[in-house]
Amino acid sequence: MSQGILTLNLARDGASMPWGFRLQGGSDLGQPLTIQRVFLGSPSEGELHRGDIIMRIGDRDSNRLTHQEAHDVIVRSGNNLKLVVK
Protein backbone atom coordinates (compact mmCIF):
# COMPACT_ATOMS: atom_id res chain seq x y z
CA MET A 1 0.00 0.00 0.00
CA SER A 2 1.43 3.35 -1.07
CA GLN A 3 0.03 6.54 0.49
CA GLY A 4 -3.41 5.00 1.01
CA ILE A 5 -3.74 3.69 -2.54
CA LEU A 6 -5.33 0.23 -2.79
CA THR A 7 -5.99 -2.10 -5.71
CA LEU A 8 -9.26 -3.98 -5.26
CA ASN A 9 -10.47 -6.94 -7.29
CA LEU A 10 -14.22 -7.31 -6.84
CA ALA A 11 -16.15 -10.35 -8.07
CA ARG A 12 -19.84 -11.14 -8.34
CA ASP A 13 -21.88 -14.21 -9.24
CA GLY A 14 -23.58 -12.73 -12.28
CA ALA A 15 -24.64 -9.58 -14.08
CA SER A 16 -27.98 -9.58 -12.24
CA MET A 17 -26.11 -8.93 -8.97
CA PRO A 18 -25.32 -5.23 -8.48
CA TRP A 19 -21.79 -4.20 -7.45
CA GLY A 20 -23.33 -2.42 -4.48
CA PHE A 21 -21.90 1.07 -4.59
CA ARG A 22 -23.09 4.49 -5.68
CA LEU A 23 -20.68 6.66 -7.60
CA GLN A 24 -20.59 10.45 -7.68
CA GLY A 25 -18.49 12.95 -9.61
CA GLY A 26 -16.76 12.75 -12.95
CA SER A 27 -14.81 15.05 -15.24
CA ASP A 28 -18.07 16.48 -16.60
CA LEU A 29 -19.01 17.56 -13.07
CA GLY A 30 -15.58 18.93 -12.15
CA GLN A 31 -15.24 16.44 -9.27
CA PRO A 32 -13.20 13.27 -8.81
CA LEU A 33 -15.09 9.98 -9.09
CA THR A 34 -15.92 9.15 -5.49
CA ILE A 35 -17.80 6.41 -3.68
CA GLN A 36 -20.94 7.98 -2.26
CA ARG A 37 -22.50 4.88 -0.71
CA VAL A 38 -21.78 1.16 -0.22
CA PHE A 39 -24.66 -1.26 0.22
CA LEU A 40 -24.74 -4.04 2.82
CA GLY A 41 -24.51 -7.58 1.51
CA SER A 42 -22.94 -6.50 -1.79
CA PRO A 43 -19.61 -7.49 -3.36
CA SER A 44 -18.35 -4.00 -2.42
CA GLU A 45 -19.15 -4.25 1.29
CA GLY A 46 -15.94 -4.28 3.34
CA GLU A 47 -13.87 -3.37 0.28
CA LEU A 48 -15.04 0.11 -0.71
CA HIS A 49 -15.85 2.89 1.71
CA ARG A 50 -17.75 6.14 1.46
CA GLY A 51 -15.35 8.86 0.33
CA ASP A 52 -12.94 6.54 -1.52
CA ILE A 53 -11.64 8.27 -4.63
CA ILE A 54 -11.52 6.08 -7.73
CA MET A 55 -8.11 6.43 -9.42
CA ARG A 56 -8.51 3.66 -12.04
CA ILE A 57 -11.32 1.45 -13.29
CA GLY A 58 -9.82 -1.61 -14.91
CA ASP A 59 -7.07 -0.25 -17.15
CA ARG A 60 -8.64 3.23 -17.48
CA ASP A 61 -7.38 6.29 -15.62
CA SER A 62 -10.51 7.80 -14.09
CA ASN A 63 -9.32 11.43 -14.01
CA ARG A 64 -10.74 12.21 -17.45
CA LEU A 65 -13.80 9.96 -17.35
CA THR A 66 -17.23 11.54 -17.25
CA HIS A 67 -19.74 10.05 -14.84
CA GLN A 68 -21.45 8.18 -17.70
CA GLU A 69 -18.14 6.90 -19.14
CA ALA A 70 -17.17 5.54 -15.69
CA HIS A 71 -20.57 3.87 -15.39
CA ASP A 72 -20.16 2.31 -18.84
CA VAL A 73 -16.66 0.98 -18.04
CA ILE A 74 -18.01 -0.59 -14.85
CA VAL A 75 -20.95 -2.19 -16.70
CA ARG A 76 -18.62 -3.60 -19.38
CA SER A 77 -16.33 -5.13 -16.75
CA GLY A 78 -18.49 -8.25 -16.53
CA ASN A 79 -18.31 -10.12 -13.25
CA ASN A 80 -14.80 -9.01 -12.24
CA LEU A 81 -14.06 -5.39 -11.49
CA LYS A 82 -10.60 -4.02 -10.75
CA LEU A 83 -10.51 -0.64 -9.00
CA VAL A 84 -7.64 1.45 -7.72
CA VAL A 85 -8.85 3.71 -4.91
CA LYS A 86 -7.37 6.30 -2.60
Backbone as a printed PyTorch tensor [residue, N CA C, xyz], in Angstrom:
tensor([[[  0.8500,  -1.1800,   0.0000],
         [  0.0000,   0.0000,   0.0000],
         [  0.8900,   1.2360,   0.0000]],

        [[  0.6340,   2.1400,  -0.9300],
         [  1.4300,   3.3480,  -1.0690],
         [  0.5580,   4.5750,  -0.8890]],

        [[  0.7700,   5.3100,   0.1930],
         [  0.0270,   6.5400,   0.4920],
         [ -1.4800,   6.3370,   0.4160]],

        [[ -1.9780,   5.2400,   0.9690],
         [ -3.4060,   4.9950,   1.0130],
         [ -4.0210,   4.5790,  -0.3000]],

        [[ -3.2070,   4.1390,  -1.2540],
         [ -3.7360,   3.6930,  -2.5420],
         [ -3.8500,   2.1720,  -2.5160]],

        [[ -5.0560,   1.6630,  -2.8190],
         [ -5.3280,   0.2340,  -2.7910],
         [ -5.8320,  -0.2410,  -4.1420]],

        [[ -5.4310,  -1.4420,  -4.5340],
         [ -5.9950,  -2.0960,  -5.7100],
         [ -6.9660,  -3.1460,  -5.2130]],

        [[ -8.2110,  -3.0540,  -5.6660],
         [ -9.2570,  -3.9810,  -5.2560],
         [ -9.7260,  -4.7820,  -6.4610]],

        [[ -9.9180,  -6.0660,  -6.2580],
         [-10.4710,  -6.9380,  -7.2920],
         [-11.7970,  -7.4730,  -6.7740]],

        [[-12.8860,  -6.9060,  -7.2640],
         [-14.2150,  -7.3130,  -6.8350],
         [-14.7490,  -8.3790,  -7.7850]],

        [[-15.5410,  -9.2970,  -7.2580],
         [-16.1520, -10.3520,  -8.0700],
         [-17.5980, -10.5240,  -7.6430]],

        [[-18.4300, -10.8700,  -8.6190],
         [-19.8390, -11.1400,  -8.3350],
         [-20.2610, -12.3910,  -9.0890]],

        [[-21.4080, -12.9480,  -8.6780],
         [-21.8800, -14.2140,  -9.2420],
         [-22.4800, -14.0850, -10.6300]],

        [[-22.9800, -12.9210, -10.9720],
         [-23.5760, -12.7340, -12.2840],
         [-23.9940, -11.2910, -12.4890]],

        [[-24.3040, -10.9570, -13.7370],
         [-24.6410,  -9.5750, -14.0840],
         [-25.9090,  -9.0860, -13.3950]],

        [[-26.7570, -10.0050, -12.9350],
         [-27.9760,  -9.5760, -12.2450],
         [-27.6890,  -9.0920, -10.8230]],

        [[-26.4930,  -9.3860, -10.3020],
         [-26.1050,  -8.9310,  -8.9670],
         [-25.4260,  -7.5620,  -9.0930]],

        [[-25.9620,  -6.5470,  -8.4160],
         [-25.3180,  -5.2290,  -8.4840],
         [-23.9770,  -5.2310,  -7.7370]],

        [[-23.0860,  -4.3190,  -8.1360],
         [-21.7920,  -4.1960,  -7.4540],
         [-21.9840,  -3.6720,  -6.0460]],

        [[-22.9980,  -2.8630,  -5.8370],
         [-23.3290,  -2.4210,  -4.4800],
         [-22.6670,  -1.1350,  -4.0440]],

        [[-22.3980,  -0.2450,  -4.9930],
         [-21.9030,   1.0700,  -4.5940],
         [-22.5180,   2.1360,  -5.4840]],

        [[-22.6060,   3.3400,  -4.9280],
         [-23.0940,   4.4850,  -5.6820],
         [-21.9250,   5.4210,  -5.9110]],

        [[-21.7980,   5.8270,  -7.1570],
         [-20.6810,   6.6600,  -7.5970],
         [-21.1530,   8.0980,  -7.7530]],

        [[-20.2990,   9.0470,  -7.4110],
         [-20.5920,  10.4490,  -7.6840],
         [-19.3720,  11.0890,  -8.3210]],

        [[-19.5870,  12.2150,  -8.9790],
         [-18.4940,  12.9490,  -9.6070],
         [-18.2420,  12.5090, -11.0290]],

        [[-17.1530,  13.0120, -11.5830],
         [-16.7580,  12.7530, -12.9540],
         [-16.1990,  14.0270, -13.5550]],

        [[-15.4460,  13.8810, -14.6400],
         [-14.8080,  15.0530, -15.2420],
         [-15.8450,  16.0670, -15.7300]],

        [[-17.0180,  15.5840, -16.1440],
         [-18.0730,  16.4810, -16.5980],
         [-18.6680,  17.3010, -15.4610]],

        [[-18.4790,  16.8570, -14.2340],
         [-19.0090,  17.5610, -13.0700],
         [-17.9250,  18.3210, -12.3100]],

        [[-16.6870,  18.2230, -12.7970],
         [-15.5820,  18.9260, -12.1540],
         [-15.2140,  18.3700, -10.7950]],

        [[-15.5310,  17.0830, -10.5510],
         [-15.2380,  16.4360,  -9.2720],
         [-14.6200,  15.0700,  -9.5360]],

        [[-13.7500,  14.6180,  -8.6380],
         [-13.2020,  13.2670,  -8.8140],
         [-14.3070,  12.2250,  -8.6350]],

        [[-14.1540,  11.0900,  -9.2940],
         [-15.0860,   9.9840,  -9.0940],
         [-14.9040,   9.4580,  -7.6790]],

        [[-15.9730,   9.4760,  -6.9120],
         [-15.9190,   9.1530,  -5.4920],
         [-17.0470,   8.1990,  -5.1330]],

        [[-16.7700,   7.3080,  -4.1860],
         [-17.8030,   6.4080,  -3.6770],
         [-18.7030,   7.2060,  -2.7420]],

        [[-19.9750,   7.2520,  -3.0780],
         [-20.9440,   7.9850,  -2.2640],
         [-21.5860,   7.0770,  -1.2160]],

        [[-21.8070,   5.8030,  -1.6060],
         [-22.5000,   4.8780,  -0.7100],
         [-22.1140,   3.4520,  -1.0550]],

        [[-22.0270,   2.5950,  -0.0350],
         [-21.7760,   1.1640,  -0.2180],
         [-22.9270,   0.4170,   0.4500]],

        [[-23.4930,  -0.5400,  -0.2680],
         [-24.6590,  -1.2580,   0.2210],
         [-24.2730,  -2.5510,   0.9270]],

        [[-24.9700,  -2.8270,   2.0400],
         [-24.7360,  -4.0370,   2.8190],
         [-25.0590,  -5.2710,   1.9880]],

        [[-24.2710,  -6.3210,   2.1760],
         [-24.5120,  -7.5830,   1.5060],
         [-24.0850,  -7.6120,   0.0470]],

        [[-23.3810,  -6.5840,  -0.3950],
         [-22.9440,  -6.5030,  -1.7940],
         [-21.4820,  -6.9300,  -1.9220]],

        [[-21.0220,  -7.1700,  -3.1610],
         [-19.6050,  -7.4910,  -3.3630],
         [-18.6700,  -6.3690,  -2.9080]],

        [[-19.1780,  -5.1540,  -2.7980],
         [-18.3500,  -4.0040,  -2.4200],
         [-18.2360,  -3.8120,  -0.9060]],

        [[-19.1550,  -4.4220,  -0.1610],
         [-19.1460,  -4.2520,   1.2920],
         [-17.8270,  -4.7410,   1.8770]],

        [[-17.2060,  -3.9330,   2.7090],
         [-15.9400,  -4.2850,   3.3370],
         [-14.7310,  -3.9990,   2.4680]],

        [[-14.9600,  -3.6780,   1.2070],
         [-13.8690,  -3.3730,   0.2790],
         [-13.8140,  -1.8750,  -0.0070]],

        [[-14.9440,  -1.3270,  -0.4190],
         [-15.0450,   0.1070,  -0.7080],
         [-15.6530,   0.8140,   0.4880]],

        [[-15.3370,   2.0970,   0.6110],
         [-15.8510,   2.8920,   1.7120],
         [-16.2700,   4.2570,   1.1940]],

        [[-17.2860,   4.8140,   1.8290],
         [-17.7480,   6.1450,   1.4580],
         [-16.5620,   7.1170,   1.4890]],

        [[-16.4310,   7.8840,   0.4260],
         [-15.3460,   8.8560,   0.3340],
         [-14.1260,   8.3580,  -0.4130]],

        [[-14.0550,   7.0510,  -0.7130],
         [-12.9370,   6.5440,  -1.5160],
         [-12.9450,   7.2360,  -2.8730]],

        [[-11.7830,   7.6530,  -3.3150],
         [-11.6420,   8.2740,  -4.6290],
         [-11.1580,   7.2090,  -5.6020]],

        [[-11.8650,   7.0710,  -6.7180],
         [-11.5160,   6.0770,  -7.7350],
         [-10.4050,   6.6490,  -8.6100]],

        [[ -9.2530,   5.9950,  -8.6150],
         [ -8.1140,   6.4320,  -9.4250],
         [ -8.1080,   5.7440, -10.7980]],

        [[ -8.4710,   4.4520, -10.8030],
         [ -8.5120,   3.6640, -12.0380],
         [ -9.6890,   2.7060, -11.9740]],

        [[-10.2950,   2.4770, -13.1350],
         [-11.3250,   1.4460, -13.2860],
         [-10.7930,   0.5120, -14.3620]],

        [[-10.4680,  -0.7020, -13.9660],
         [ -9.8170,  -1.6140, -14.9060],
         [ -8.4940,  -1.0120, -15.3370]],

        [[ -8.3110,  -0.8340, -16.6430],
         [ -7.0680,  -0.2490, -17.1460],
         [ -7.2330,   1.2310, -17.5060]],

        [[ -8.3540,   1.8320, -17.1230],
         [ -8.6410,   3.2260, -17.4790],
         [ -8.3530,   4.1670, -16.3120]],

        [[ -7.6020,   5.2200, -16.5830],
         [ -7.3810,   6.2900, -15.6220],
         [ -8.6990,   7.0420, -15.4820]],

        [[ -9.1780,   7.2130, -14.2810],
         [-10.5080,   7.8000, -14.0890],
         [-10.5230,   9.3290, -14.0920]],

        [[ -9.3600,   9.9690, -14.0930],
         [ -9.3200,  11.4320, -14.0100],
         [-10.0910,  12.1350, -15.1150]],

        [[-10.0910,  11.5530, -16.3110],
         [-10.7440,  12.2130, -17.4460],
         [-12.0880,  11.5980, -17.8040]],

        [[-12.5310,  10.6070, -17.0400],
         [-13.8050,   9.9580, -17.3460],
         [-14.9780,  10.8000, -16.8550]],

        [[-15.9880,  10.9350, -17.7100],
         [-17.2330,  11.5360, -17.2500],
         [-17.9420,  10.5190, -16.3630]],

        [[-18.9750,  10.9560, -15.6870],
         [-19.7390,  10.0480, -14.8370],
         [-20.2950,   8.8910, -15.6810]],

        [[-20.8590,   9.2110, -16.8390],
         [-21.4490,   8.1800, -17.6990],
         [-20.3830,   7.2340, -18.2430]],

        [[-19.2210,   7.7570, -18.6400],
         [-18.1410,   6.9020, -19.1360],
         [-17.6880,   5.9320, -18.0500]],

        [[-17.5630,   6.4140, -16.8070],
         [-17.1700,   5.5420, -15.6940],
         [-18.2170,   4.4540, -15.4950]],

        [[-19.4760,   4.8350, -15.5180],
         [-20.5660,   3.8670, -15.3850],
         [-20.4670,   2.8040, -16.4750]],

        [[-20.2430,   3.2410, -17.7120],
         [-20.1640,   2.3060, -18.8420],
         [-18.9800,   1.3440, -18.7040]],

        [[-17.8380,   1.8380, -18.2510],
         [-16.6600,   0.9750, -18.0440],
         [-16.9710,  -0.0730, -16.9790]],

        [[-17.6470,   0.3330, -15.9190],
         [-18.0100,  -0.5950, -14.8470],
         [-18.9750,  -1.6580, -15.3750]],

        [[-19.9770,  -1.2400, -16.1350],
         [-20.9510,  -2.1870, -16.6960],
         [-20.2570,  -3.1950, -17.6120]],

        [[-19.3200,  -2.7210, -18.4290],
         [-18.6180,  -3.6010, -19.3780],
         [-17.5930,  -4.5200, -18.7030]],

        [[-17.3470,  -4.3320, -17.4300],
         [-16.3290,  -5.1340, -16.7460],
         [-16.7590,  -6.5860, -16.5370]],

        [[-18.0180,  -6.8710, -16.7380],
         [-18.4920,  -8.2460, -16.5280],
         [-18.6560,  -8.5520, -15.0600]],

        [[-18.1440,  -9.6970, -14.6370],
         [-18.3080, -10.1250, -13.2480],
         [-17.0610,  -9.9380, -12.3980]],

        [[-16.0290,  -9.3090, -12.9740],
         [-14.7990,  -9.0090, -12.2360],
         [-14.4380,  -7.5530, -12.4870]],

        [[-14.2950,  -6.8190, -11.4080],
         [-14.0580,  -5.3870, -11.4950],
         [-12.7930,  -5.0360, -10.7080]],

        [[-11.8350,  -4.4630, -11.3950],
         [-10.5950,  -4.0200, -10.7450],
         [-10.6700,  -2.5130, -10.5700]],

        [[-10.5050,  -2.0680,  -9.3320],
         [-10.5150,  -0.6370,  -9.0000],
         [ -9.2570,  -0.2820,  -8.2340]],

        [[ -8.7010,   0.8770,  -8.5310],
         [ -7.6380,   1.4470,  -7.7200],
         [ -8.2490,   2.6530,  -7.0290]],

        [[ -8.2050,   2.6430,  -5.6990],
         [ -8.8470,   3.7060,  -4.9130],
         [ -7.8540,   4.3410,  -3.9510]],

        [[ -8.1860,   5.5550,  -3.5640],
         [ -7.3720,   6.2980,  -2.5970],
         [ -8.2740,   6.7420,  -1.4650]]])
